[in-house]
Amino acid sequence: MDGKLMVDTPAREEQWRRLYLGVRGKFVLALTIAIAWTALSVWLSQRWLIDLAAVTNWPFALIAIIFIAYVPGFMNAFLIATLSLDRRPLAYVSPKRTMPGVTVLVAAYNEAAGIRDTLTSLARQDYHGPLEVFILNDGSSDDTANIVRDHLASLALPDTATFALHDFQVNRGKSAALNDGLKAASHDLVITIDGDCWVRSNALTQIVSRYLSDPDNTVAVAGAVMVRNSRTNLLTRAQEWDYFHGIASVKRMQGMYHGTLVAQGAFSLYRRDALEEVGGWPECVGEDIVVSWALLERDYRIGYADSALAFTNVPEGFRQFALQRKRWSRGLMEAFKAHWRLLFKRRMATLFIWWNVAFLPLDLVYSFIFIPGIVLACFGYFYIAGPLTLAVLPLAALWNVVIFRIQRGVYRNEDLKVRRNPGGFLFYALAYSLLMQPVCVWGYIAEIIGMKKKWDTK
């Protein structure tokens, strides 16, 4: 691109700028708080460590307590400190200025149930610039292609928008479809959207505005993906909190330190020339993770647009949920294998790469030590899950309060309300990990032993 459009800053932000603590200063402060909390945890856990070692052995006790208490405590403390310090400037683009052209790629495989809504939401965008939408039907075995043709014929499209179906007869995988769409794209900004998403009418404007407002080395921006079908059952209700709290808080934290790790395929913006530089989307199950890490390895930045909202349908059954999270875990392993050099980059975001390294032992310890420890605690044996384990809970509760206040503010600015979902939150807070982390271990093992890769959930 020739350069970003000029971004106007509202006068009301001038006072905020005078009080602004630099990003590196926030990083050092958050890191100091996290290290201090971890040191306190080590001191408090001495008796726990001795008692557990007495009934097992010292290596087992150290590994168990490190990944049950110390590492989660460090992560929660760093997350809370970062979210509390986050005062990002608003993305603001003058309404008098025409927005740059955008190509939207909608990869669709057997999306007959949701593709109408996705197209309708894209046709209702308030985007003030050229808009090109390609629906990439990747050899669907259902009626996706015919539904797209019929629906496009009935949609009222903006004057600056064009919609086109690319109907591939053979299923080749999402990355192949996206790369064909990239080759056909007419514009310098490319947005990917899943075929079962409802995109808010201002979502494209918001994500492009964030890109235009971010530092010059930003080549991708992750949108905010939330849950649309949360009222289906308890599992979807819990996933609503996972997206609203867990995923959103991590992306906000990473984005603050110029290191959002994943521009997810469900809704993200990319600079076309950067995608072409890394060879487009790779052929793997975690194509969005791997392409994001390829961009980061070239010292580019990925941002996060918290107000660019898309609502997706999450898995409604445990089998589909497990297969999805297994795929995400395999994608993380693929990213490490392809871009392990990121572990040694001298940048703030390197902390989050190592953070992801910790997920494997965390999930293993949780699945094979902590969950059995909960069972033992039910029978009065508190060696693994005991009173000192509760020291982790206040931090978890605190970061949930902090991110809820932030997310509620985002929704309020978008004229949305947070729906009441106490049952889903209780399940998310108390039992969600009992489902998710063993599934993640399954994904790691599947990737390590080289099991056949497939989309699984459709």
N, C-alpha and C positions, 0 to 999 in steps of 0.2 A: 504494500500500500504506500501511497505518497506521504503518509503521515496521518496522525489522528486529527479529527476535527477539534477546533477550539472549544473548550469546556468552560462555561460561565459558572462562577462561584457565587452563590447568594451572599448578600451582605451579612446575613445573620450568622454566618459561619466564622466571621472574623474574630469574635471573642473566643470562640471555641479553639481557633488556631493558636491563640496566644497561650492557652492553657495546655496545649498538646504536648504529651511526652513522646519522644521519638520511638520508633519501632524497636530499635536495638535496646534502648533503655527499658522498654516494656519486657522485652525478651529476658534481659538480665534480671529484672525484678521478679518476673514470674518463675524463672529458673531458681533464683535464690529462695523464694518461698517454698517451692517444691522440694528442694534439697533439705531445707530446714525441717519441713514436715517429715520427710523420710528419716532424717537423723533422729527426730523425736520418736518415730515409730520403732526404730532399731533399739533405742533405749528402753522403751516401754515393753518390748517383746522379749526381753532377755529371759524371763522366767518361762514364758511360753516355749522358747527355743530349747531351753534346758530340759523341760518336761517332755517335749516331743522327741528329743534326741535320746532320752532315757528309755523310751519304749520302742524306738526304731534305731536310727543311727544319725551321726552328725551330718553327713552329706544329704540324706533324705530330709532331715529337719530344715537345713539351710535352704535347699531348693524349694521345699514346700512353702516356707514362710516368706521367702523372697518374692515368690510369684502369687502368693495369696494376699500378702499385706503390703510389702515394700513397693513393688512395682506399681500395682494399682493405686496405692496411696500417692506415689509420685505423680502419676498421670492425672489423677483427680485434682491434686493440689495445683499442678501447672495449668490445667484446664480452667479451674475456677479463677485463678489469678489472671489468666489471659482474658477470659470473658469479662471480668470485672474492669479490666483496663481498656477494653475495646471501645474506641470512640472514632470509628471510621467516618471520613467525610462522606456526605451524600453524593450520589451520582446525579449530576444535574446537567442537562443539555438544553440550550435555549430552544423553545418550541418554534422559533422563527427559522431555525436552521434545518435543512433537509438532512435526514439520516442517510448513512451510506447503504448501498445495495447489499442485500443478504440473500443467500441461498439456504433454504431449509431442506434437510435430507430426512425423510421419514422411512426408515427401514422397517419393512412389514413382512412378517412370516406368520400365516394363519391368524390374522388379526380381524377376522370377520366380525367379531363381537364388539370391537371398540374403535375401528378405524373411522367410522362415520363421525363420532364425537371429536376425534383428533382433527379431522379435516374441517369440521364446523368451527372448532376453536381457532384454528389457523386462519380461516376466512374472516373471522371477526376481530383480527388484530388491528390495533390503532396505529400501526407502524407507519411513520411518515417518510417513506423511502421505497425504492424499488425492492420488491419481494418476489422471490422465485421459490416455488415449493415443488420438490420432486418426491413422489411416492414411489419407493423402490420395493416392488413386490418380488420377494426372493423365492420364487417357485412355490408359492403357497399351495397346499393341497385342498384348502377350503375355497370359499367364494370371495376371497378378499379382493381380487382384481376386478370382478364384475361389480362388486359393491362400490369400489372406488370410482369406476366409470360412471355408474348411475348417479352417485352422490355428487360428483363434480359437475355433472350436467344440470343439477338442480341448485347448486350453490350460487349465491350472489357474491361475487368477488370484488374486492377493491380495484379501482382503476389501475393502480400501480402494481398489482399482483398477478402472477401467472402460476397456474397449477398444472402439473403434468404427471402422468403415470408412466413409469418405466417397468414394464412387465417382463421379468426374467422367467423363462419357462423352467429352468433347472435350479433347484436349491443349492447354492454354493456357500452359504454362510454370510453372516452379517457384515463382516469386514469386506468381503468381495463386493457386496451390494453398495456399501458406503463408498468404496474406492471408485466404483463406476460412477456414482453420483458426483463425487469430487471432480472427476475428469470432465463431467458435463456442466459443472457449475459455472455461472457467468460472473459471479461476484467474488470479492476478496474476503468476505466474511461468510463462514459456513456454520450453520447451526444444525445439530442433530436432535431429533425428537423421536421417542419411541411411538410405535403405532397404537398404543393404548392409553395415551396421555390426553388430559384436558389442559390446555394451555391458557392461562389467564390472558385477557384481552390486551393487557399492557406488558406482557412478559417479554416479547421481543424487544420492545422499546427499552425496558429495564435492563436486560442483559447487554444490549449494545451500548446503552448509556454507561453502564459500569465499565465496560471495556474501554470506552473513550475517556473515562475519568481515571483509569488506573495507570500505573507507570508504563513508560514506553516499551519496556521489554516484555509486556504482557502479551501472550499469543493465544491464550485460551481463558475462558471464564466458565465456571460451573454454575448452572442455575440451581434454584432451590426446588427439589423434588419432594412433594408431600403425598400423602395417601388419600386416594379418592374413595375407595370402597371399604372404609374403616368400620362401617356398621354391619358388615356381613356376619362376623362371629368374633369370638374372643381373640383369636390369633390375629385377625386384621386390626382389631382395636389396639392390640399391643404393638403391632408394626407401625400404627399411626404415631405412637410415642417414640418409637425407635427413629423414625424419619424426622419427626418434629423436634426431638431432643437430641438423641445420640448422634445421628449423621450430621444434622445441622450444626451442632456445637463443634464437632471435630473440623468440619469444613471452615467454619468461621475462625476457629483458632489457627488453622493452617494458613488461611488466606491473610490473616493479620501479619504473619511473618513471611509473606511472599512465597508460600510453599504449599498451596493446595495440591494434594497429591493425585487427585483423580477428577478430571473433567468427565463426568459420567455420561454415557451414551444416551441416557433417557432425556436429558436436556442440557446441552452445553454449546458454547460458541467457540469456534476456532478460527485462527487466521489461516487463510488458505495456503499462503506460501510456506508457513511453518509446517503444516501438515505434509506438503509436498517435499519439504526438506528431509523429513524423517521417513519418507516412503509411504505415507498414508497409514491406514489402520492395518496392523499385522493380523495374520490368520491365526487366531487363538481364541480361547473361550473368554478371556478378559481383555478384549481388544482396546477398550477404553482406558483401562489401567495402564497397559503396556505403552500405548501411544502417548499417554500423559507423561509417563516416566521418560520416554524418549525425548520429549520436549524439555523436561526438567534437566536431563543430562546435558543438554546444549545450553544450559544457563538461562533458559527462558523462564518466565513467570506465569503461573496460572492463578487467576483470581476467583472470587466467589461473589455472586450476586444474590444476596439473601432475599431481595424483593422481586426477583424474577421467578414467579411461581408456576410450576406445572404439577398437576395432580395425576398420579399413576395408579393403576390397579395392581395391588400386591397379591401374592399367592394367598388363596383362601383355605387350602388344605395343607396339612403338615408335610406331605410328600413333596408338593410343589415348593413349599418354603425351604425344605431341606435341600432340594436339588438346586434351588437358586443360590443359597448361601454356600453350598459346596462349590458352585461355579465361581462365586466371588473369591473364595479361598484359593482355588486353583489359579485364578487370575492374578492374585497377589504373588503366588509362587512364580508364575510366568514372568512377572515384572522383575522380580529379584534375579531370576536367571538371565534375563536379557540386559538388565541395567544395574548390576551390582556395584558399578563404579560410583553410583550416587551415595553409597555408604561413606565415601571418603571425600565428598565435596565440602569445601569450606564455605558453608552458608548456614543460616539459621535453620532452614528447612531440613537439614540433614538430621536434626533431632527426630523428626517425624518418620524418616526412613528407618532409623534404629528403633523407634517406637513400634513400627510394623514388624521388625525383627522379633520383638518381644512377644508378639501375638502367638507365635507357635508354642513356645514354652508356657505362656500364660494359659492357652487353651488346653494344652496337654495336662498341666497341673490341675486346672479347674475340673477337667473331665475325669481324670484318673486318681486324683488325691482329694480335692475339695468336696466333690459330690459324694464320694464314699465317706468323707469326714462328716458331712451333714447327716448321713444315715447313722453313723456311729453316735453322733450327738443326740439323736432321737432316743438312743438306748442308754444315755448317761455317760458316754465316753467323749470328753471334750478336748482331746489332744490336738485335733486338726481344726475343727470348727468349734471354737470355744469363746469365752467372754472377750478375750482380746481381739478376736476377729471382728467384733462389733466396732472397733476403732476405725475401720474403713467406711462404715455406714454413714457417719455424719458428713463426711466429704461428699459421698455419692448423693446424699440428700441435698446438700448445699448447692452442688453444681446443677442439679435438677431445678432448684428454685431460681438460680441465676439465669439459666438458659430459658426457662419458662417466661420470665419477665422480658427477656430480649425478644423471644419469638412472638410473644403477645403484642409487643410494640410493633414488630414487623407486620403482623396481621392487621393491627389497628390502622397503620398507615395505608394499608391496602383495602380498607373498609371491609375487613373480614373479622369474624369472631372465632375464637377457639372453642370448639364444641366440647361439651362436657363428656368426659370419658374416664370416670374414676376406676371402673372395673378393669379397663384396659391398662391403666397406669399401674395398678396393683400387680397385675400379671407381668407387666414389663419390668417393674422394679424388683419383684421377688422371684419370678420363675422363668423369665424370658431367656436368661443365660443358660439355664438348665437344658433348653432346647438348642440354642444357637451354637454354643461353644463345642459340644461334641460333634455337631455337624461340620463345623469348621475343621476339626481334626480329621474328619473323614475326607474333606477336600484336600488337605495337605497330603495325606497318605495317598490319595488317588493320583495326585500330581507327581509325588516322589516315585511311586512304582510304575508310572507311565500308563495308567488306565486310559482307555479310549476316550477322546474328548467329543462331547456333543452338547447341544443346548439343553436337553433333558426336559425342560418344563413344558414343552409344546409338542 
